[in-house]
Amino acid sequence: MFHALSLYSRVATFFLCLAICGFATSVSAQNKKVIFLKNKNASPFSLDNPETYLSIRAIERRKRFNIPIDSSDLPVNPSYTSQISSLENVRVIGKSKWMNAVIIECNNTNTMSQISNLPFVKAVSNIALRKKEKTKIKTEPVRPSGIIAGRQLNIGTNRYNYGSSYNQIALHNGQLLHNIGAAGQNMMIAFFDSGFRDFYANRYMDSALQNNQFFLTKDIVNNNTEVNNGDAHGLYCLSTVAANIPGEYVGSCPKASYLLLRTEDVASEQIIEEYYWALGAEYADSCGADVFTSSVGYTTFDDPEQDHRYSDLDGNKVIVTIAADKAASKGIFVVTSAGNEGGSSWKYIGTPADGDSVYAVGAVDIQKNIAGFSSFGPTYDGRIKPDGLSVGLNTYLISTGGSVITANGTSFSTPNLAGLITCLWQLFPDINNADLLKIIRASSDRYNNPLPQYGYGIPDMSKAIEIILKKSTEFTSSITDCKPTLSWKSHDYKGMGYMIQRKFFNESEFTSIDTILCTGTTWEKRAYSYTDYPISKNSKYRIIQLLDTSKANPLFFILDSTEFNLSESCRISDITLYPNPAKAFFKIKIATPAVVNNIQIEVYSISGQRIKAMAIQKPAGLYITPEISTAGMQKGMYMIKIKYNNQVLLQEKLLIQ
C-alpha cells in the first residue's frame, strides 16, 4: 500500500502507524487460499430476480447505462461455500462473485486435498503465508447523536465559504460546481482505505452524520462493520471530501452519501489485500455506489516473491486491477492513487492505477508544481498514466483530533478530485463512466501534451462542463422576413446567462447585441429563442454561455454558432452618394428588390457631431432620394452614414463647396 504520509517508502509509513496506532508484533502462521469454482449451477439466485442480491441503486445504474445483469452479478453458489466451510480447519474469509471464488484460511494439507477434489472446484491458488501479525489497540467507537462528547454538532449551512480548502477546490474551478448546486446530492462515493479512526467523533463530520450521509461501513479485513477504530489514513482522505464547517474547511463533495470500506491491513503487506479490495468493490457495487475513491495501491509485499514487476502493469494481470476494471464495467467511476514512488528506484505507478478504465491521480501543489514523490507512468503497454493531477503536496485535511493540518501524498489528491468528479457527474447523470473519464482527461491542462509524471495534467471542471454542454446542446436557426431566429436548449442555473453576438460579412469582430440571464433554481435543460431585427447583409451569429454573470470577467465559452446567407429579397445594394463634392444639395441612390422601411440617413461633422438625421421608406427597385439640402452647413468635409436597423450600409465622406 502507498500510504500517503510516507513520501517515498512503505517502510516509513509502517513505523508512523506503529507510533500513532500502537501496533505490537506477534508470530502466527495463516495460510490463505483462493478456491476458484467452475460454475454457478443450481444456484438459488436468478438473473430474473436481481433484487435479491443487488440494491435498487445498483440495478438502476445498470439500467441507466444499458449494462446487462449477467452471471458475474450472481453470488457464489451458497451450496459450494457450505461444502467447503464444513471441512476441517477451514475459515471462510470472503466470497467473490466476480471471480467466482471462495477465499479461505486453512493450514491442513488433507483438507486442501479434499477441497481440490470437489467436483465444482476449478483451481486452488495460494495467496500468502503471513509472516507477522501485529496487534492493534482498539478504541471504543463513539456513535452519532444530537450531542457528541458533550459538544453541540457543527452543522454546515454555507458550503461556499471554504476556509483552508479553497485553493485545492479552486485549482480545478470546482467552486463552480458547488455554486450551481452540485455538492454530491443523491450520489454515493465508496472509500477504500485502511481505517477511518474516530470519524464518528470528529467535529468536521457532524454535518454528514446529522444528515445521515454515511450510508454503510464495512471492515472487509475483519468481516465486521466497524471502521471507526484502528488506522486513521482513511479519515484523512474522507475529510478532503466530506468535512463541512463553513469558514474553516469544506470538502470537495460535502453532500454525497459515503460508504466506508476497510480493505487494507496495515499490519502487513500481502496479496490477500488485493482480494480484500476486490471483495470491497463487489460490496460497494451491490450497494449502488457511483464513484470509488481508493487511496491504497500495491507494488511490493512482505514476501518479495509476490512483488509486482513493471511488466505486470499492463491492466490485465494483477487481481486488484482486474477487480477495478470489472467495477468500471458495472458503470462505476473508479478513481485511485497513482502512488508515491516518484522519488524511488521503482518510480512507477502502482496497482490498480494501471487499469485502462481506472482514473489514476498524481500530486501537485496549489501552484501546479509536480510533487517529487508522485509516481510516473506510462503503463507497461504504453498507456498514459497518471490520468490527472490534484493537490497532494501540502494538502489541507482534518486530523483525528478535529484540526486542520497539511500532509503529502497522492492518497489525498485522489479523494479531493474524486469528490469534484462526483459533483460533475451529478449534473450530467446520463453520461456513462467511460465517456466521463474521457471528458475529465480532455478538460486537463496537458491533454495535448501528456508527460510521464504529469499524465494529462490538472482537470478544469469549467472546461469539462463546456465539453459536455457543447455536445448536448440542441441548436437550430431560421430566417423569416429577413429576421434571423436562433433557438437552443442547454443546461443552466440561476446566475448563468447567454450572450448573443453578431458579425456582418464585412466586419472583423463580433458585436454583442443582447444578453439573456438565467433564473432557474434547479440545474436542468431549458429552451431559449432570440429573433434579431431584419438584416440586409450576410452575417454570422454565435451564442456565448456565461457560467457566472456575477463576475466582471466570468467564465464563458462559445456554445454554438451559425451563418446566414441572405436571399436577394433581403439585400440592400448599389448605394451611391452624389454629387460629391456637393454645393446646394446631395442625393442618395439605393437599389433593392424589395420594399425597405426605416432607412436612416445621418450627417456628421468631421469631429463626430451629428448635424442632420432623417428616415425614409424605400419602394422596391431603384430609388433616388429627394434633394437633401446643405443649407446651414458650412463649407468643408462631412461624414454621411446610411443605416438600416443600426447596420451601417454606407459610410462616406462628403465635401461641400
N, C-alpha and C positions, 0 to 999 in steps of 0.2 A: 504494500500500500504506500503511495506517496502522500504522506501526512503533511499538511500544509505548513505547520510550524517549523518543519525542518526544510531548509532551503536546498540542501544538497544530498542528504542521505537519510535513509530509513533508520539507521543506527542512532542518529541524533534524536530523532523522534521517539524512539524506543525509550531512551533514558529520560526524555522530557515527560513521557507518560508515567514512568516509574515515580518521578518526583511529584507529579500532580495527583495521580490516581492511587498511589500507594500499592503497587504491584509487588508480589513476592514470588519466588520461583519454587517449583517442586517438580518431581520427576514422575512420569507415568507413561505407559505405552498404550496408545489408542490407534487401532487400525481402522481407517476409514476407507470404504469401498463404494463404488457405483455399480449397481446392478442394472444393466440395460435389458429392457424387455422386448420381446418380439412383436407384440401387438397389444391392442386394447379390446380384444374379443370378449363377448359375453359380459360387457360392462353394464352396470345399471344406469349409466349416463348415456344420453342420446343427443345427437345434433338437433333433433326436433324440439328439445326442451332445454335450451341453454340457460334458462333462468335458474336451474338447479346448481349451476357451477360458475356462472358469470353474473355480475351485478347488472342492474339496468343501465348504469352509466357505461359499462364495458360493452354491452350489447348495442347501445345507441351509437357509440363511437364506431363500431364496425359497420353499422347501417349507414351512418353519415358518409363514410369514405368507401362504401361498397366493398368492404372486406368480408369475405365469406367466413362463417364459423365452420371450422374444419376439425379433423381428428386431433390436431395439436392442441385444440382447446379442451378436449375431453380429459378429465382427470385420469390418473393412473388407475387401472382396474383395482378396486379395493380388495378383491379376492386374491390377486397376486401379492399385494402388500401383506395381507394377513398371513398367507402361507410362508412368506419369508420371515416375518416378525415372530412367528410361532416357533421357529427353530432356536436351538440352544445358543445363548450368548449373543443374541442379535438385538441391537438397539437401532430403531429406525430414526434417522436424523431428518430426512425430508423426502418428498416425492416430487419429481419434476415431470410435469405433463408434456412440456415442450421436448424434453429429451426421452420421454417415456422410460423413466429410470427411477429406481429407489436408491437412496443414499443411506448407507448403514454404517454402524460401527460393530466390528466383530474381530476377535483375535483367536478364534477357534478354527483350526485348519480343517477339521472334519465337517464342521458346519458350512464352511465356504465350499467344500467339495459338494455337499448336498445342494447348496444353492445353485452351483454351476450345472447340476444335473436336472434341475427343474425344467419341465418341458417348455415353459413360457419364457425362460431366461435366454437372452441372446448372447450376452458377454458380461464379464466381470472385470472391472478396472480398479487398480489401487489408486487411491488419492494421496494419502500421506501417512507416514508413521510419525506422529508428533513426538518431538524430542523433549520439549519442555512445556510445562504448563504453569502459568502464573496466576496466583490467587488475587482477586480484586477485593478491596474493602468497599462494601456497598453502603449506600446511604438510604435512609428511609424516604420513599417518594412523597412529595407534597402534592396533594390533589387540589385542583382549582376550586375556588369558591368565591363568594362575594368579597371576602377579605382574605388575603393571603399573608401569612406570617405577621398578622397584626397591622397590616397597612392597607390603605384603600387601593383599589385597582387603578392602574394608569391606562385610561382608555383613549385611543387616538381618535380625534374628531376632524383634524385638518391634515389630510395626508400630503399636502403640498409644501409644508414647512419642514424641509428635510433635515435641517441641522447638519451633523457631521457627514451624513451620507450623500449630500448634494452632489459633490463632484463626481462620485462614481456612478451616479444616475445620469448626470448631465453629460458625461463623456459620450453617452450613446443617444443624447436627446431623449432620454427615457421619460423626462418630466412631461413631454408632450403626450405620451400615452395616458399618464395619470390625469392630466388636465382635461382630456376629452372623455374621462370617465372610466378608463380601463385600469383597474388596480388588481385584477385577478378574480373578480366576482364570477362565481359558477365554474371556475377552473380548479383542477386538483393537481398539485405537484407532489411527487414522491421523492423523498430524500434517502439516499443510500449512504450510510456512514457507519462510524464505529461507536456511536452513542451520543445522547443528547442530554448530558448531565444537568440536572436541576432546571430544565427548561420550564417545568411547571411553576417554579418559584421565582422565575426571572421577571422582573417588572416590565421589561420590554415586550414580553409575550402576553401581557394582560389583555390587550385588545383582542388578539386572536383567541385566547382562552374564553373570554367573555362572550365572544361571537361564535363560539363552537366551530372554529376553523380547523381544529386538529381532528381530522377525520378518524384516523386509527393509528395505533402504534404497534410495531411488531419486532420482536427480537428473534431474528432468524437463527442466530448462533445458538441461543439457549432455548429456543422454541417456546417463548412466552410473549407477553405483551409489554414487558417493562423495558423502556429505553431511557428512563429518566436517571438511571444510575450509570456508573462506570465512566467511560471516556467522554470528554466534553467537545471533541472535534466537531461533531455533528451540530451541537448548539451554535458554535461559531458560524458554521455555514448557514444554518437555519436563520440566524439573526440578520444576515445580509438581505434576506427576502422578507421575513415575517415581522421583524421588530417594528414597533409603531408607537413612538411617543413624539408627537409633533414638537418641533423646535429643538429636539435632541437627536433623534435618529428615526428615519422612516425607511423601511426596506423597499426593495425593487418590485415586490408584488404583495402588498400588505393585506389584500382582501381575498386571497385564494384559500382553498382548503389544503391542508397539509397531511401527508401520510409519511410517518417517520419510521424508517426501517433500519435496524441494526444488522448489517451484513458482514461487517469487518470485525475480526477478533484481533485486537491489538496485542494480545499476549503472545502471538506467534505470526509467522507469515507462511501460510500453507496453501496448496492448491485448493483445499476444501473451501477456502473463502470465495473462490470464483464460483463454486457451486452454490454457496450461500447467496451470492449476488443474483445468480440465475433464479433461485427459489424466491428471492425478494421481488425480482422482476415479474415473475408469474403472479405472485400475490398482488402486486400493485396493478398489474393489468386487469386482474379479475375484479379488483375494487373499482376500476374505472378511471385510474389516473390518466391525465392528459400529457403531463411532462414528467420525465425523470431528471433529477439532478444528482449526479454521482461524483462525490469527491474522494473516491478511492480508485486505486489502479494497481496493476501488477506487472512486475518485470522480474524481480529476484525473490528467492524464497530461502527458508531456513536450510533446506536441503538443496545445495547447488545443482543437483541433477534435475531438479524441477524448474530451474531458471528458464525464462523465455529468451530465445535468441532473436536478433533483429529479423531474421528470415521468417520468424513466426508472425511478424506484424504485417500480415497481408489481408487481414479482415476475415479470414476463414478458418484459422487453425485453433485459436485459443477459446476455451469454454466461455469465459466471460464476454468475449467479443461476439461469439455466436449468439449468446443469450441477448445481448444488447441489440443486435441487428434483428433478432426474432421479435423483440419488443417493438421495434420500429415497424416491422411488418404488420403489427396489430394496430397501427395508426398512432403510436405514441411518439412524441418528440423526445429523443434521448440526448441529454447534454452531459458531458463528462470532462473531468480534468485532463489536460494534456500531460501533466506530470511536472515534477520539479527537478529534473535531471540535466537541465541545460548546461550546468557547470561541472558535470561529472564526466568520466570517461565514456559512460554509456550514452548520455546526452539526448537519446531519442525519447519520443512519447512512450507511454505505457499502454496497457490494455485496460478497458475496451476502447480507448481513443482511436485505435486503428480501424474500427468498424466503418464500412462505407456508408452506413445510414446513421452514424453517430456524429453529433456535433461536438468536437473537441475544443476546449478553451485553454488558451495560454494566458500569460500575465504581462501587464504593463502597469506603469504608474499613471497618475492623473494627467501628467504632461505627455502621455503617449509614448514614453520611453520603455523599451522592452526590458523585462526583468531578466537578469543574467541566468537565473535558475530555471526559467521557463523552457520546457523541453522542445526539441526540434522534431520536425518531420523531415522528409515525407515518410509514408509507409514503405514497407519493403517493396511493394509492387508499384511504387511511384506516385501514389495519390497525395494531393496537397493536404498536409496537416501541420499545425492545428487548423481548425476551420475558422476560428475567430479569437479575439483577444478582449479581455476586460481587466478591471483594476484588481491586480493580485499582489502588487508591491505597495506596502503601506496601506492596505485595505482597512477601512474603518469597519469594526464589527463590535459585538457585545460579548462581554466576559461572563463567566458563570456568576460573578458577584453583582452583575447588573450595571456594569460601567462600560463606557465607550472606550475601546482600545484599538490599536492597529496591529496587524500581523501580515505575514507574507505567505504566498502560496497560490498555485492555480486552484487549490481547493476553494478559495474564496472568490476568485474571478468567475468561477463556474456558476455558483448559485446566483450571484449578482446578475449575470447575463441571462441565466435561465429564467429568472423572475420576469425580466423585461420581455423576453420572447413569449412567455406565458400571457402577459398583458396584450402584446401584439396579436397573438392568436385569438384572444378573447374578442377582439374587434372583427376578425375575419374567420369565424369558426368553420366555414365551409372549405377553406383551403386545407388540403391534406398535408401531413407532416413532411412528406418528401418535397413538395413544392415550397413549403415554408422554409425548409433548410436551404434550398437554392436561393430564395429571396433574401434570407439573412446573409448568406455569403455575398450576394450581389450588392447588398447595401454597404459593404465594408470598404474601408478606405484603400485597401491594397488589392481589391478584387482583380484588377487588370495587371497586377504585377506582384503575385504572391511570392513569399520568400520562406525558406525552411523553418525559421523560428517564428515568423510573423503570421504565416499562413495567409489568409485573405484579409487579415487586419481587423480593425475595430468596426463593428457594425454600427450603423446610424439608424435609429428607429424611424426618424422622419423620412429618410431615404427609402426604407422598407415600406412605409405607408404609401409613399409616392409610387413605388413599383407596383404595388397591389392595386391602387386606385386607377392608375393608367390602364391596367389590364381589365379592370372590372367596370370601368365607366361605359355607359351606353350614351352614344353621341350621334345626333342627326342634325341635318341642316336643310333649309329650303329657302326659296325666294318667291314672293308673290307681290305683284305690282311694284317691282323694283325694291321691295323691302326684304332684306335677309332676316331669317329667323334661325336661331341656334337653340337646340333642345338637348338636355343632358340629364343623366341620373348618376349621382355619385354619393358615397357615404360622407356624412358630415355631422357636425355637432355645433352647438352654440359657441360663438366666439370665432368660428371659422368663416370663410367667405369666398366669393368668386369675383374676379376682376375680368371684365370683357374688354379686349383690346382689338384695334382695327389698324390696318395698314393698306393704303391705296398703292396701286401698281407702281406709281412714280415716286413713292416715299421710301426712305431707307429705314425708318424706325416705326415701331408700333406705338399707337397712342391709346391710352386708357379712356374709354368712353362711358363706362358705367361699372358700379360695384354692387353686388348682391350680398347681403350679410345673412348668415345662417342663424336661426333662432331655435332650432330643435333641441330639446333637453335630453334626448337619447341618441346614441350613435346608431344611425341607420341610413339606408339608401333613400335619397329624396330626388324628386323630379323638379327641373327648372327650365325656364324658357326665356329667351330675350329676342326682341324684334327691333331692328335698327330702323332709322329713317330711310326713305328711298335713296339709293345710291346711284351714281351715274358713271362710276369707274370700276374696273376690275379691282377686287380687293381681297385681302386675307383677314381672317378673324382668328383669335385664339382665346381660350378660357384659361385663366390662371387661378389655381386653387390656393387660397391663403390658409395656412394652418393655424394662425393665431393673429387675429386682427387687432388685438390689444397692444401689440408691439409696433414700434416705429419701423422696424425692419423685420417683418415677420418671415418665417419660413414659407416658401412658396414653390410651386412648380407648374409647368405647363401641363394642364390636364388633357387638352385636346385642341385641335385646330382644323380650319377648313378654308377653302378658297372659292370665291365666286367669280366666274367669268360671265359677264353680263350679255344679254341678248341686245340686238340693235335698238330695240324699243326703249331701253333704259339709258342709252348713251347720250351724252351731250358732246357734240363735236363741232369743229370748224368755228371757233370763237375768234373774231377778228376785231381789233380796236383801230378805228380810223376817223378822220385823218390824224396822223401823228408825224410831225408836230401839228397842233391844232391852234385855232385862233378863237373864234366866237363860240364854237361848239365842237362836239365829237359824237360819234355814233359807235354802236357795237352790233356786229353781225353774228347771229347764233343760228346754227342749223341742228335740228334733232328730228327723228322720225315721228316723235310723239309730242303731245301737249306736256309742258313742264311748268308747274306752278312755283311761284315764290323764288325766282332767281334774284339774288341780291347784287346790286351794283354799288360799290363803295369807292369814294375818292379820298385819298390820304395825302397830307403834305409829306415832303421828303423826310420830315422829322418824326412822322408817325401819327400826327393828329388827323382824326377823321374830319373831312370838310363837308362831304355830301354822302347821302345814302338813299337808295330807292329800291323798290321791289317791283318786278314785272311778272306777268303771266305770258308765257310764250306759246303760241299755237304750234301745231305740227308743221314740219317743213322749215324752210328758210325764213328767218325773221330778222329784221333790222330795226333797232330801237329808234324812236324819235330822236331828234337832235337834243343832246344834253348840253345845256348852256354852260359856258365858262364864266358867266357874269359874276363879278365879285371875287374872282380868283386872279391873283397877281401872276405876272409872267414868271415862268420858271418850271421846275421839274416836279411832277406829282406821281403818285402810285395809284393805279387803278386795280381793284380786286373784283373779280366776278365770283360769287359764291353760290352754291346750291346745297342746302341742308348743312351749312357750316363747312362744306368742302370748297376749297379754293380751286376753281376751274381755270382761272387765268389771273396772273399777277404780272402786270406790265407797266413800265414807266411811260408817262405821257408828258411831252414837252408842250407848254403853252407859250406861244409867242405874242 
